[in-house]
Amino acid sequence: MVLVLDDAHWADPESLGWLAAFAPRAEQLPLLVVVAYRPDELPDHADAFRRLPGRAGGRPLDLEPLSAAAVARLARVTLGTAPDDAFCRECWAVTAGNPFETVELLAKVRDRGVTPTESAAHLLRDLAAAVKGSGLVARLERLGTSTVRLAWACAVLGTEIPPALAAAVAGLGHEEAADAVDALRGARVLTGVETLEFVHPLIATAVYRAVPAGFRVALHGQAAWCVTDAGLGPSAAARHLLETHPEGDTWTVGRLRAAAEETLRAGAPDAARSYLARALREPPPAEDRAAVLYELGRASLLTEPATTVNHLRAALDEPVSDPGLRQNIVYRLSQVLAHSDRLAEATDTLAREIRATGDARVRLRMVAEQFMWDAFRADEPDHPARSRRLARLADRLQGRDLTERYIIGLRTWDAVQRGEPARVALRHAERALAGGLRWAEPDRGFEVPVLVALAFMYADRPGRTEELFAAGIADYERRGWRGGHLSFAYTLLGYLRYRRGRLVEAEELAGAGLRLAERVGSGTPAHWYAVGTLVEVLLARGRVDEAARTAADHSFGAPFPAAVVFPDAQTVYGQLLLAQGLHQLAADELGAAGRRLEPRGIRNPAWCPWRLHLARAESRDDPERAAATALEAVARARQFGAPSAIGQALRVAAEVTPGPDRVRRLAEAVGHLERSPAAYELACALVALGAELRRTGRPGAAAEALHRGLDTAAQCGADALAGTAQRGTGRRGTAPPAAAHRAERRP
C-alpha cells in the first residue's frame, strides 16, 4: 500500500503530530508513505515532523527545478507549435524552472496568442510577473472589487468551497457572485463548478496573504457564522474562530466548546485543547469558566500534566454551582496529580471532598479513587489497614456499576501484591470484568482496568492479558490518547512480553513506551515505568553496559519515585548493580527495597522478586543468610501458586544453597517453569541445571539440559545466556537464525 500526502506544510499541528508519531511504525508494515512539503514553509509547530527525514527508514528527496530541456518539452506540448530555442531558454530563465510558474506562463502565452519566437521572448518577464506574488495580486485587483472580495472569501474558506457559501462570506448576491466566479475562472485563479478550488495552492496562499489583516479577521468571523448556518458543524466554525480576536462573545465560546467535544470524540485531543484555550481567552461568562477549565484539563490530562494541574486547580477555585462538575474536577485533578508523582496530594484532595459530600454513591466512587491512589503510594501510612477495609468492602459489592467494579478490581490487585493465592486474585478479576472495564472510559481513569489485566499476567495467564491490552490500546488509539496513556500501555505490554520470554519484542515496546514517556516529562511515573522495564529487558539480554548507560542517561536511581511502579525501580536498580559485580551496593539497595515494601504488605515474589536478587547479592559473603532469604521467597511463591514464580524462586534457591538438594531444586524448578509461560526463566533454570549436572559428573543429562537451555535462550533473544549454554555444550558458532526469528514472530 502507498499513502501519498501532499502539501504537508499546510497541515494543522494535530495532523503533523499524528504523522510524526505514525511514520516510525510504517517501517514494520507493508506500507510506503510519501510526503510532499516545502521545507521553508513548515510552521513553527512542526519540530517532530522536521526530525523525520533520515529516521525510521525515511529518505528525504529534494525536488530539483525543471531543466531547460524539460521546460522546452513542456512548451512544445502546451503551445502545439514548435517554439524556437531562444524562446524556450527565456521561459526557463524567467521561471527558474519552477513547475507551477512554468505551466502558468505557458498557459498565458497560449491564451494571448503570443508567437513563441525569439522576437516575442521579451514579453515573457511581464507575463511571468503576473503569475505570482504582487503581480498576481495586481492582476486580481484589475478584475474589480466584487471579484476581489469573492477571491478573499475563498482564500479564507480553504478548499472544496460551495459557491453559495463563498458568496455569503463575501457578502455578494447570487448574480454578482456568479459573475465574480466566472471572472476568476477566466483569470485561472479558481476552477470548479459545484465546488470551487484554487487552481494551485500557491495562488491560494498569495491571495490569503494579500487580504488586509483587519479584514481577514473579519472574514474569518463571518465565515464562522456562515458555515454554522450552512450546517457544517462546530469544528468547521472553530477553525475560523481561532483566527478572530477575543471579544467576550458567548456564541464564540459555545461554538469552541462544542467543537472541542466533537474533536475529543473523534480522537483529536490536541485540536480540542487549542479550541478550549481560545475559548478561555474569549473569555467565557463567569458561570462557565470552571466548566471550560475542566474541559481543558480533561483534554490535556496526561499529555501535559503540570499544565493540567493548573487548569483543574483554577477550576476548583471558581464558584461551581453544579455538584457533578465539581466532582468530575476532583476526579481528574487527583488522577493527574498521581501521574505527576504527587500521590499524597491526590489522596488529600479526595479526602477533603469525601468529608464534604452527602451523596452515598458519590462518596463510594471517591473512596474507590482514594483506594486506588493509596495503592500506588510508596509512603502510605497504614497499608495493611487499607487492605483490610478494601477486602471487606469489595466482598460486599456485586459489581452493579463501574464504581463497584473498580473497587473489586482494586481488591484483585491488592491480592496480587500481598501474595494471596492466585485463584483468589483471578476470582476477583473475573468479577470486575463481568460487567465491562473499558480502558478509555470518558470520565474514569485507565489504571484499574490495566491492573486487572496484569493480574492475569502474574497468575501465568498472559494470553488473557494480551487480549485485554489489545482492546485497551485500540481504544486509546481511537481516542487519540497518545501521551501518558499510550506510554503506559506500550511499556507494560513490553513488560508482559519480557515475562513471557519474548525479549526482542519487549525491548522494542519498552523503547516505544520510553519515547512517549519523554514527551510527558522526565521523573513522571510513566518515565520510571518505561526506563525500569527497558533496563530489566537489557539485563536479561546480557547487555549490561547498555543497561547502565540507559539508567544513567535517564537518572534512573536514587531518589526513587513516590509512586509504586512496576517493575519496582529500586529492585531493578539493585539488579543492575548486581550485574555489574557490585554485590554490596546491590545488597544495600535490595535490602532497602524490602524494608520499603514489607511494611506495606507487598510480599509476592511474582510481583517483585527483591528477595531473590538479594539472596544472590548476599551469597558471596554470607551464604547462610542468602539461603534463608531465598527459601523465604520460595515459601511465598508457593503460597501465591503461580508456576513461574515457584520455578524462579527454586532456581535462585538452588544457586545460592550448596549441597545435595541443588539438583533436586533445579529439576523441580524446570518442572514448574515447563508448565508456565515464562520461557526466559525456563532457559535460566535449564542452563543452571545443566551446569550443576555436569559439575556432579552426569554429562549425558547435563548435555540434554544445556541443549534445551541453549535453544530456549536463543528463541527468547537472551544472547548472553545462550552463549553460556553454548560454551557448556561445546557447540561452535551461534544459535541458528531460525530460532531467533521464531522468537520474534511468536504470537
HUNOR-V22348 format. One line per field, one symbol per residue. ss: DSSP state (H for helix, E for strand, - for the rest). psi: psi as a letter, one per 30 degrees, with the letter a starting at -180 (. if undefined). A space follows every 10 residues. Layout:
ss: ???
psi: ???
This chain:
ss: -EEEE--HHH --HHHHHHHH HHHHHH---- -EEEE---HH H-----HHHH ---------- -------HHH HHHHHHHHH- ----HHHHHH HHHHH---HH HHHHHHHHHH H------HHH HHHHHHHHH- --HHHHHHHH H---HHHHHH HHHHHHH--- EEHHHHHHHH ---HHHHHHH HHHHHH---E E---EEEE-- HHHHHHHHHH --HHHHHHHH HHHHHHHHH- ---HHHHHHH H--------H HHHHHHHHHH HHHHH---HH HHHHHHHHHH H----HHHHH HHHHHHHHHH ----HHHHHH HHHHHHH--- --HHHHHHHH HHHHHHHH-- --HHHHHHHH HHHHHH---H HHHHHHHHHH HHHHH-E--- --HHHHHHHH HHHHHH---- -HHHHHHHHH HHHHHHHH-- -HHHHHHHHH HHHH------ ------HHHH HHHHHHHH-- -HHHHHHHHH HHHHHHHHH- ---HHHHHHH HHHHHHHHH- --HHHHHHHH HHHHHHHHHH ----HHHHHH HHHHHHHHHH ---HHHHHHH HHH------- --E-----HH HHHHHHHHH- --HHHHHHHH HHHHHHHH-- ---------H HHHHHHHH-- --HHHHHHHH HHHHHHHHHH --HHHHHHHH HHHHHH---- HHHHHHHHHH HHHH----HH HHHHHHHHHH HHHHH---HH HHHHHHHHHH HHHHHH--HH HHHHHHHHH- ------HHHH HHHHH--
psi: kkjkjlhffg lleeeeeeee eeeffffgli kkkjkkljef gklfggeeef fekflhgkjk jkkllkleee eeeeeeeeff ljkleeeeee eeeffggkee eeeeeeeeee efgkkilefg fffeeeeeef flbeeeeeee fffleeeeee eeeeeefcli jkeeeeeeef hkleeeeeee eeeeeeghel lldekklkek eeeeeeeeff kkeeeeeeee eeeeeeeeff gfleeeeeee ffglkkghke eeeeeeeeee eeeeefhife eeeeeeeeee fellleffee eeeeeeeeee cgeieeeeee eeeeeffljj fjeeeeeeee eeeeeeeefg hheeeeeeee eeeeffkfke eeeeeeeeee eeeeffkfgk eieeeeeeee eeeefflfhe aeeeeeeeee eeeeeeefgl keeeeeeeee eefegkikfh kegllfeeee eeefeeefgh ifeeeeeeee eeeeeeeefg jgceeeeeee eeeeeeeeff gieeeeeeee eeeeeeefee kkfleeeeee eeeeeeeeee fgieeeeeee eefghjakkl lfkklkkkee eeeeeeeefg gieeeeeeee eeeefeeefg gjfjfeejhe eeeeeeeffe fieeeeeeee eeeeeeeeee gkeeeeeeee eeeeefjllf feeeeeeeee eeffglgiee eeeeeeeeee eeeeeghiee eeeeeeeeee eeeeefgiee eeeeeeeefg llalkkeeee eeeffk.
